[in-house]
Amino acid sequence: MLLKNIAIHGGNWFKLTILRNLIISIMTKEEEKKAYSKAYYEANKKKLKAHYDANKEEKKAYDKAYYKANKEKVKEYRDANKEKNKAYSKAYYQVNKDKSKAYREANKEKIKAYYKYNKEEKKAYSQVYRKSIKHKPLVYLLPKENYVGTTECISYRISQHKNVGRNTEKYKILKRFENREDALVLERKMHNIGFSGKHANNSYQ
């Protein structure tokens, strides 16, 4: 009986050892692949940049045509992976924020020139993108700011608030509507009872 138990446990130990070695081997291969990709990029970045610059317009046209042909598919994928992408972006930002800040500081003029050169194109792209993610009107609340507003594109509106320094943490959608007029009625009521968000020229139209 004792020999039988030793044989069983010994067999399990052997299987676990093989499994552990296999996992280590996979991890090592993954690390090797990353190291190789990094080394290849460092050795060929000028060549890669030249290739990208030479094919920029062609790639742009391809991306545009692909999006046009697959916009429903792209939207479905984006919606299905919203939380996953959000978590990835947040984690990536946390890991790379110092590097990104240093890059922006070192390339301030270059970035400014890029935005100036591509201003109209980016504006047109933003309009098309916002149109693609547009939804029915809703009224939302920024609890940390005591702010109430109406929008037909909540992700873009929240991004705008962040850009001007408003705290958008745990924002809430108060109610969705079929038309803008009904949404504005609720927005006006909320402003009248003390919530901020009313603009000087806000006629609720």
Stockholm file with secondary structure:
# STOCKHOLM 1.0

chainA/1-205         MLLKNIAIHGGNWFKLTILRNLIISIMTKEEEKKAYSKAYYEANKKKLKAHYDANKEEKKAYDKAYYKANKEKVKEYRDANKEKNKAYSKAYYQVNKDKSKAYREANKEKIKAYYKYNKEEKKAYSQVYRKSIKHKPLVYLLPKENYVGTTECISYRISQHKNVGRNTEKYKILKRFENREDALVLERKMHNIGFSGKHANNSYQ
#=GR chainA/1-205 SS CHHHHHHHHHHHHHHHHHHHHHHHHHHHHHHHHHHHHHHHHHHHHHHHHHHHHHTHHHHHHHHHHHHHHHHHHHHHHHHHTHHHHHHHHHHHHHHHHHHHHHHHHHTHHHHHHHHHHTHHHHHHHHHHHHHHTCCSCEEEEETTTTEEEEESCHHHHHHHHHHTTCCCTTCEEEEECSSHHHHHHHHHHHHHTTCBCCCTTCCCC
#=GC SS_cons         CHHHHHHHHHHHHHHHHHHHHHHHHHHHHHHHHHHHHHHHHHHHHHHHHHHHHHTHHHHHHHHHHHHHHHHHHHHHHHHHTHHHHHHHHHHHHHHHHHHHHHHHHHTHHHHHHHHHHTHHHHHHHHHHHHHHTCCSCEEEEETTTTEEEEESCHHHHHHHHHHTTCCCTTCEEEEECSSHHHHHHHHHHHHHTTCBCCCTTCCCC
//
